[in-house]
Amino acid sequence: MKLTPGGDGRRPVFLLLTGDFALAARLQGRFAARLGARLLWCASLRDVRANLDLETPVALLVEVSRRSRRMLQVLGALAERHPILAITRPDDDLLRQRCLAAGARFAMPRLDANEEPLLDVAAGLLSSPNPCCPV
């Protein structure tokens, strides 16, 4: 979903690509509370592109729900310009390995009860010398 520009430009921005509104809402609250960051929800690649025209994200969080060659290609293309944190099904180690091979910096199983590793990696990106640029 494209959000209008103008918000609080001083806070770091992350983009989240997922079709799951509940996941987006939960992570938005956690990113704001723990990192002081804005997490913008994107329901489609079109939304990602629109937000990239408006924002310079620290990283993109991408939910990869299935072993799609196209999605892994998209993930790889995005990873050329932005750090990618991939979120996969809990029982799919192979998909996590493929996400890492495609260029994701981090891949974790989607576990609603434990999203701390994702927040830890995001915090690490915030503290890097150039948080908005790939290292």
C-alpha positions as CSV (number, residue, x, y, z in Angstrom):
1,M,0.0,0.0,0.0
2,K,1.5,3.3,-1.0
3,L,1.7,5.8,1.8
4,T,1.8,9.5,1.1
5,P,5.1,11.3,1.6
6,G,5.7,13.9,4.2
7,G,5.5,11.8,7.5
8,D,8.3,12.0,9.9
9,G,11.3,11.9,7.6
10,R,13.8,11.9,10.6
11,R,12.9,8.3,11.6
12,P,14.5,5.5,9.7
13,V,12.2,3.6,7.2
14,F,11.9,-0.1,6.5
15,L,9.6,-1.5,3.8
16,L,7.7,-4.8,4.4
17,L,6.4,-6.8,1.4
18,T,3.7,-9.1,2.6
19,G,0.1,-9.9,1.9
20,D,-0.6,-10.4,5.6
21,F,-2.1,-7.3,7.2
22,A,-1.9,-8.8,10.7
23,L,1.9,-9.4,10.3
24,A,2.4,-5.9,8.9
25,A,0.5,-4.3,11.8
26,R,2.3,-6.3,14.5
27,L,5.7,-5.6,13.0
28,Q,4.9,-1.9,12.5
29,G,4.3,-1.6,16.3
30,R,7.4,-3.5,17.2
31,F,9.7,-1.6,14.8
32,A,8.3,1.7,16.2
33,A,8.6,0.7,19.8
34,R,12.0,-1.0,19.8
35,L,13.8,0.8,16.9
36,G,12.0,4.1,16.6
37,A,11.6,3.3,12.9
38,R,8.7,3.4,10.5
39,L,7.8,0.2,8.8
40,L,5.8,0.8,5.6
41,W,3.5,-2.0,4.5
42,C,3.6,-3.0,0.8
43,A,1.1,-5.5,-0.3
44,S,2.6,-5.9,-3.8
45,L,5.8,-5.2,-5.8
46,R,4.0,-2.2,-7.3
47,D,3.7,-0.8,-3.8
48,V,7.4,-1.5,-3.1
49,R,8.3,0.4,-6.3
50,A,6.1,3.3,-5.4
51,N,7.5,3.6,-1.9
52,L,11.1,3.4,-3.2
53,D,10.3,6.5,-5.2
54,L,9.4,8.3,-2.0
55,E,11.7,6.8,0.6
56,T,15.2,5.5,1.1
57,P,14.7,2.4,3.3
58,V,17.3,1.0,5.6
59,A,16.2,-2.5,4.4
60,L,13.3,-4.4,2.8
61,L,11.6,-7.2,4.7
62,V,10.2,-9.6,2.2
63,E,7.8,-12.5,3.1
64,V,8.6,-15.3,0.7
65,S,5.8,-17.8,1.2
66,R,6.6,-20.3,-1.5
67,R,9.4,-21.6,-3.6
68,S,8.8,-19.4,-6.6
69,R,11.6,-18.9,-9.1
70,R,10.2,-15.5,-10.0
71,M,10.1,-14.3,-6.4
72,L,13.7,-15.4,-5.8
73,Q,14.7,-13.4,-8.9
74,V,12.8,-10.4,-7.6
75,L,14.5,-10.8,-4.3
76,G,17.9,-11.0,-6.0
77,A,17.2,-7.8,-8.0
78,L,16.1,-5.9,-4.9
79,A,19.1,-7.2,-3.0
80,E,21.4,-5.5,-5.5
81,R,20.2,-2.1,-4.2
82,H,18.9,-2.7,-0.6
83,P,19.6,-5.1,2.2
84,I,16.9,-7.8,2.2
85,L,15.6,-9.6,5.3
86,A,13.5,-12.6,4.2
87,I,10.7,-14.2,6.2
88,T,9.7,-17.7,5.2
89,R,7.4,-20.5,6.3
90,P,8.5,-22.0,9.6
91,D,9.1,-25.5,8.1
92,D,11.0,-24.5,5.0
93,D,14.8,-24.5,5.6
94,L,15.5,-25.0,1.9
95,L,13.6,-21.8,1.0
96,R,15.6,-19.9,3.6
97,Q,18.8,-21.2,2.0
98,R,17.6,-20.2,-1.4
99,C,16.7,-16.7,-0.2
100,L,20.2,-16.3,1.2
101,A,21.7,-17.6,-2.1
102,A,19.5,-15.0,-4.0
103,G,21.1,-12.2,-2.0
104,A,19.1,-11.8,1.3
105,R,21.2,-10.8,4.2
106,F,19.1,-12.7,6.7
107,A,16.4,-15.3,6.4
108,M,14.2,-16.4,9.3
109,P,11.2,-18.6,9.7
110,R,7.9,-16.8,10.4
111,L,7.3,-17.3,14.1
112,D,4.7,-14.9,15.5
113,A,5.9,-15.6,19.0
114,N,9.5,-14.8,18.4
115,E,10.4,-12.0,16.0
116,E,13.4,-10.8,18.1
117,P,16.0,-12.1,15.6
118,L,14.4,-10.0,12.9
119,L,14.5,-6.9,15.1
120,D,18.1,-7.6,16.1
121,V,19.2,-7.7,12.5
122,A,17.3,-4.5,11.7
123,A,18.9,-2.8,14.7
124,G,22.3,-3.9,13.5
125,L,21.6,-2.3,10.1
126,L,20.6,0.9,11.8
127,S,23.9,1.0,13.7
128,S,26.0,0.3,10.5
129,P,28.0,3.3,9.1
130,N,25.7,3.6,6.1
131,P,22.4,2.2,7.2
132,C,20.6,3.1,4.0
133,C,23.1,1.6,1.7
134,P,24.2,-2.0,1.1
135,V,27.4,-2.9,3.0
